[in-house]
Amino acid sequence: MPDSTLPAKSAPVKTEHFDVLIVGAGISGIGGAYHLRQQMPDTSFVVLEEQESFGGTWITHKYPGIRSDSDLYTFGYRFKPWVGKPIATAREILDYMGEVIEENHLAQHIRYRHHINTAQWSSVEKKWTLEATRLDTGETVRFIGNFLWMCQGYYRHSEGYTPQWPDMDQFKGKIVHPQNWPENLDYKDKKMIVIGSGATAATLIPNVCQDVEHVVMLQRSPTYFIPARNAQVLADELRTLQIDESWIHEIVRRRILLDQANFMKRAFEEPESVKAELLAAARLFLGPDYDIDKHFTPTYRPWRQRIAFVPDGDLFRGIRSGKASVVTDEIERFTEKGILLKSGQELAADIIVTATGFHLNVLGDIAFEIDGKKLDFADTITYRGMMFTGVPNMVWVFGYFRASWTLRADLVADFVCRLLAHMKDKQAKQVEVALRPEDKDMPILPWIDTENFNPGYVTRGMHLLPRRGEKPEWQHTQDYWAEKDIFPKIDLNDKAFRYG
C-alpha cells in the first residue's frame, strides 16, 4: 500500500526548443516573424504573446475612436502595401496585420495567452530558457532557444499610468484610464473630463463629442497638433493612373519620409517658423477669437515631444461646435462632483478619463538572469538601442518617437537576420556587444537626452532604462533618416561584437 505521506510527484514541465524565441505578437513581433520566414527559412522560431490575439497596442486599447497617429504608409510594413486612408482605426490595422499572418502562414508559429515569468541565459549551454504560464490552463511551460528577440514594446499593457491626486476616492462618478476602457461604459448625455492633451485625448474627445453632454480636455500645459486631411493625394493620383499598389506604397513612403525629414530639420533650425505654422493651422479651425496662446501654445519647441496628427481637424471641430472645450490649469484635488482646479474653478463631471500616459515597461517586466545573476538593464549600455553590453544573443525592438515605429522594426529585423546568418557562417553560438578599447573614456549618459525629447513616460522611467554612450553606435539616435543607411552597413566583425 503506498505511503500517503510521500509528496506527490509534480508533472514534468513541457519544454520546447527553437532557434529563435520572439516575445510579443504586436507590430514588431509579427514583422519579425515575417522576416525570419523570408530571410532565414530554415530557422525554427516561436512567437509568445500574453494577450488572446495578435495586435499589441491595437488590441490593448479599446477606447472610442482608437486610431494611429502615424500614417499607415510608413507605420505599415514595407513589404505589405497599405491601400486605405493614411490615419487608420485599430480595426483596420488589425485586419491588415491579420492579412500578413494569413498570407505568410505565421499563425502556426504564434502561442497566445503565454505570460513569461523568467528569462535565463546559460553561457554553458549558450541558450535562453523562458519559463511561462499558460493563462488558459494555468500550467507552466518552458521554451529554450539560442536567440531571444524582444518585440513586446515599451509600456505595460495591463494598466496605464494615472497620477494620484488628492481625494480621488471622494469623486462619486467613474474614473477611467483609456488603456482599461470598460466594455459597456455609458457616456451618453454625461459630463466628461479628459485629463491630458496627447494623442489619446485628441483621438477620444472627437469620438465622444456627439454623445456626451459636454467633454472638457483638461491640460496642465498645451500640446502641438497637426490638423490635415486624412487623405494621401499622391497615392490617389497614382491610383487613377492604375499604378501597381506595391509601387504606390514605396513611392508614397518615400515622399512622406522626405517631407517628415524636412519638417524635423526645420523644427530644429527654425522652430519659431514651424511653431507659427502649427498655431496658424489651429487658428483656421478655431477662429480668430479663440485663445490659442493659452490653450494651444506649448512652452517647448516643436518635436521636443511627439506631435499628434488630427485628421480633418476633428478635435478642433469638436471644440468649435461647443460640445468640447479646453481648460488649461492644474488640479488642486478631486471633489464629489468633479475636479477643483488651483485657480478655484470647479469642473463638474460624471466620468473622468485619465489620458495621462503609460507605465514604461523595460523588456516586458520579465525577471532576467545571466548565468544565475539577476540582470538590471540600467547597468548595461546599449548598442544602437537594440543590444546591451553583457547580454548575449538578444535584440530589443524600440521604435522611433519622431517617425513610425515600424520603420525601425523592419531595420532591426534585417539586422537580426543578417546577424544570425553571420553567426552561422562563423559557427558561433553566442554574440554579445562590449565597449571597445577606443570607447574606454567615452562619457556614459542616460538612455535619451531630455533636451532633445522628453515625453513623460520616458522621463519617469529613465532609471529603468539602459544607458547610452556619447558615440552614435552606443545610443538610440532616434534618427531613421540616418539609420536607414547605417543599419545595412553595420560591420558585424567590428570589435564591438564578441562571438563565442
Residue pairs with C-beta under 8 A, 6 or more apart in sequence:
11 139
13 131
13 140
13 141
13 142
14 139
14 141
14 142
15 141
15 142
15 143
15 144
16 46
16 141
16 142
16 143
16 144
17 44
17 143
17 144
17 145
18 44
18 45
18 46
18 143
18 144
18 145
19 43
19 44
19 45
19 145
19 146
19 147
19 420
20 36
20 43
20 44
20 45
20 46
20 145
20 146
20 147
20 148
20 149
20 420
21 45
21 46
21 48
21 128
21 130
21 143
21 145
21 147
21 148
21 149
22 29
22 32
22 33
22 36
22 45
22 46
22 47
22 48
22 149
22 151
23 29
23 47
23 48
23 116
23 130
23 148
23 149
23 150
23 151
23 152
23 364
23 366
24 47
24 48
24 49
24 56
24 150
24 151
24 152
24 153
24 364
25 47
25 48
25 49
25 51
25 53
25 54
25 55
25 56
25 110
25 112
26 54
26 55
26 56
26 57
26 58
26 151
26 152
26 153
27 56
27 57
27 58
27 75
27 97
27 405
27 406
27 409
28 56
28 151
28 153
28 397
28 399
28 405
28 406
28 409
28 412
29 47
29 49
29 54
29 56
29 149
29 151
29 152
30 47
30 54
30 97
30 100
30 101
30 106
31 77
31 100
31 151
31 406
31 409
31 410
31 413
32 47
32 149
32 151
32 397
32 409
32 412
32 413
32 416
33 45
33 47
33 104
33 106
33 109
33 110
34 77
34 79
34 100
34 104
34 106
34 413
35 410
35 413
35 414
35 416
35 417
36 43
36 45
36 413
36 416
36 417
37 104
37 105
37 106
38 79
38 104
39 414
39 417
39 421
40 417
40 420
40 421
43 420
45 109
45 145
46 109
46 110
46 111
46 143
46 145
47 106
47 109
47 110
47 111
48 111
48 114
48 116
48 130
48 132
48 143
49 110
49 111
49 112
49 113
49 114
50 113
50 114
50 115
50 116
50 135
50 157
51 59
51 60
51 112
51 113
51 157
52 59
52 112
52 113
53 59
53 112
54 94
54 97
54 98
54 101
54 110
54 112
55 90
55 93
55 94
55 97
56 153
56 157
57 153
58 66
58 90
58 93
58 94
58 97
59 90
59 94
60 157
60 179
61 90
61 178
61 179
61 181
62 90
62 181
62 183
63 178
63 181
63 200
63 203
63 204
63 353
64 181
64 204
64 207
64 208
65 89
65 203
65 204
65 206
65 207
65 208
66 89
66 90
66 203
67 87
67 88
67 89
67 90
67 203
67 311
68 75
68 87
68 88
68 93
69 87
69 199
69 202
69 203
69 306
69 308
69 309
70 309
70 403
70 404
70 405
71 86
71 87
71 232
71 256
71 309
71 404
72 82
72 84
72 85
72 86
72 87
72 88
72 92
72 93
72 96
73 82
73 86
73 232
73 235
73 249
73 252
73 253
73 256
74 253
74 256
74 257
74 260
74 403
74 404
74 406
74 407
75 93
75 404
75 405
75 406
76 82
76 96
76 249
76 406
77 100
77 406
77 410
78 249
78 250
78 253
78 410
80 96
80 99
80 100
81 245
81 246
81 248
81 249
82 88
82 96
82 249
83 245
84 92
85 230
85 231
85 232
85 311
86 230
86 231
86 232
86 311
87 230
87 309
87 311
88 96
100 106
101 107
101 110
113 134
113 135
113 136
114 132
114 133
114 134
114 135
114 141
115 132
115 133
115 135
116 130
116 131
116 132
116 364
116 366
117 131
117 132
117 133
117 366
117 367
118 129
118 130
118 131
118 366
118 367
118 368
118 369
119 128
119 129
119 130
119 148
119 366
119 367
119 368
119 369
120 128
120 129
120 130
120 131
120 368
120 369
120 372
121 127
121 128
121 129
121 368
121 369
121 370
121 371
121 391
121 392
121 393
121 394
122 129
122 371
123 370
123 371
123 392
123 430
126 146
126 392
126 393
126 429
126 430
126 500
127 144
127 145
127 146
128 144
128 145
128 146
128 147
128 148
128 393
128 394
129 142
129 143
129 144
130 142
130 143
130 144
130 145
130 148
131 140
131 141
131 142
132 140
132 141
132 142
132 143
133 139
133 140
133 141
134 140
134 141
146 393
146 429
147 393
147 394
147 395
147 416
147 420
148 393
148 394
148 395
149 394
149 395
149 397
149 416
150 363
150 364
150 394
150 395
150 396
150 397
151 397
151 409
152 361
152 363
152 364
153 361
154 358
154 360
154 361
154 362
154 398
155 358
155 359
155 360
155 361
155 457
156 358
156 359
156 360
156 361
156 365
157 179
157 361
159 177
159 179
159 180
159 359
160 177
160 178
160 179
160 180
160 354
160 356
160 357
160 358
160 359
161 177
161 356
161 357
161 358
161 359
161 456
161 457
161 460
162 175
162 177
162 354
162 356
163 354
163 356
165 331
165 333
165 334
166 332
166 333
166 334
167 333
167 334
167 335
168 175
168 334
169 334
170 334
170 335
170 336
171 334
171 335
171 336
171 337
171 338
171 349
171 352
172 336
172 337
173 338
173 349
173 350
173 351
173 352
174 182
174 185
174 350
174 351
174 352
175 351
175 352
175 353
175 354
176 182
176 185
176 351
176 352
176 353
176 354
177 353
177 354
177 355
177 356
178 200
178 204
178 353
178 354
178 355
179 358
185 351
187 208
187 211
187 212
187 350
187 351
188 211
188 212
189 211
189 212
189 213
190 212
190 213
190 350
190 351
191 212
191 213
191 214
191 215
191 338
191 348
191 349
191 350
191 351
192 208
192 212
192 214
192 215
192 216
192 349
192 350
192 351
192 352
192 353
193 215
193 216
193 218
193 338
193 339
193 347
193 349
193 351
193 352
193 353
194 201
194 204
194 205
194 215
194 216
194 217
194 218
194 353
194 355
195 218
195 219
195 331
195 352
195 353
195 354
195 355
195 356
196 217
196 218
196 219
196 354
196 355
196 356
196 357
197 217
197 219
197 222
197 223
197 326
197 355
198 223
198 306
198 308
198 355
198 357
199 306
199 308
200 355
201 217
201 219
201 355
202 223
202 225
202 308
202 310
202 315
203 308
204 353
204 355
205 215
205 217
205 315
205 318
205 324
206 314
206 315
206 317
206 318
206 324
208 215
209 215
209 318
209 321
209 323
209 324
210 323
212 323
214 323
214 324
214 325
215 318
215 323
215 324
215 325
216 324
216 325
216 326
216 327
216 347
216 349
217 324
217 325
217 326
217 327
218 327
218 329
218 331
218 339
218 347
219 295
219 326
219 327
219 328
220 328
220 329
220 330
221 298
221 299
221 328
222 294
222 295
222 296
222 297
222 298
222 328
223 296
223 298
223 305
223 307
223 308
224 275
224 278
224 296
224 298
224 302
224 305
224 307
224 308
225 278
225 282
225 296
225 307
225 308
225 309
225 310
225 315
225 316
226 278
226 281
226 307
226 308
226 309
226 310
227 281
227 282
227 284
227 285
227 310
227 312
227 313
227 315
227 316
228 281
228 309
228 310
228 311
228 312
228 313
229 311
229 312
230 311
230 312
232 252
234 251
234 252
234 255
235 248
235 252
238 247
238 248
238 251
238 252
239 248
243 251
257 403
257 407
257 480
257 481
260 402
260 403
261 481
263 274
264 303
264 402
266 273
266 274
267 274
267 301
267 302
267 303
268 301
268 303
271 301
271 302
274 302
275 297
275 301
275 302
278 302
278 307
279 292
279 296
279 297
282 292
282 296
282 316
283 290
283 292
284 313
285 313
285 316
285 317
285 319
285 320
286 292
286 296
286 316
286 319
286 320
287 320
290 319
294 328
295 326
295 328
296 326
298 305
300 454
303 402
303 453
304 452
304 453
304 454
305 453
305 454
305 455
306 401
306 402
306 455
310 316
315 324
318 324
319 325
319 326
327 341
327 345
327 347
329 341
329 342
329 343
329 345
330 341
330 342
331 339
331 340
331 341
331 342
332 340
332 341
332 342
333 339
333 340
334 340
334 352
335 346
337 346
337 348
337 349
338 346
338 347
338 348
338 349
338 352
339 346
339 347
339 349
339 352
340 346
341 347
356 456
357 455
357 456
357 457
358 457
359 457
359 461
360 457
360 458
360 460
360 461
360 464
360 465
362 377
362 461
362 464
362 465
363 377
363 396
367 374
368 374
368 375
368 377
368 391
369 375
370 390
370 391
370 392
375 390
375 391
377 388
377 391
377 464
377 465
377 466
378 463
378 464
378 465
378 466
378 467
379 390
380 388
380 389
380 390
380 391
380 466
380 467
381 388
381 389
381 435
381 444
381 466
381 467
381 468
381 469
381 474
382 388
382 389
382 447
382 466
382 467
382 468
382 474
382 475
382 476
383 389
383 433
383 473
383 474
383 496
384 473
384 474
384 475
384 476
384 477
384 483
384 487
384 490
385 396
385 398
385 468
385 475
385 476
385 477
386 395
386 396
386 397
386 398
386 412
386 415
386 476
387 394
387 395
387 396
387 432
387 433
388 394
388 396
388 433
388 466
389 432
389 433
389 434
389 435
390 432
390 434
391 432
392 430
392 431
392 432
393 430
393 431
393 432
395 412
395 415
395 416
395 419
397 408
397 409
397 412
398 408
398 476
399 405
399 406
399 407
399 408
399 409
400 407
400 408
400 478
400 480
401 453
401 455
401 478
402 453
402 478
402 480
403 480
407 480
407 484
408 480
408 483
411 480
411 483
411 484
411 487
412 487
414 487
414 488
415 487
415 490
418 492
419 431
419 492
422 428
422 492
423 429
423 431
423 499
426 499
428 499
428 500
429 500
430 499
430 500
431 497
431 498
431 499
431 500
432 497
432 498
433 496
433 497
433 498
434 496
434 498
435 442
435 469
435 474
435 496
436 494
436 495
436 496
437 495
439 469
439 471
439 474
442 469
442 470
442 471
442 474
443 469
443 470
444 467
444 468
444 469
444 470
445 467
445 468
445 469
445 470
445 475
446 462
446 465
446 467
446 468
447 458
447 462
447 465
447 466
447 467
447 468
447 476
448 454
448 458
448 462
448 465
448 468
448 476
448 478
450 458
450 459
450 462
452 478
453 478
458 465
468 474
468 475
468 476
469 475
472 482
473 496
477 483
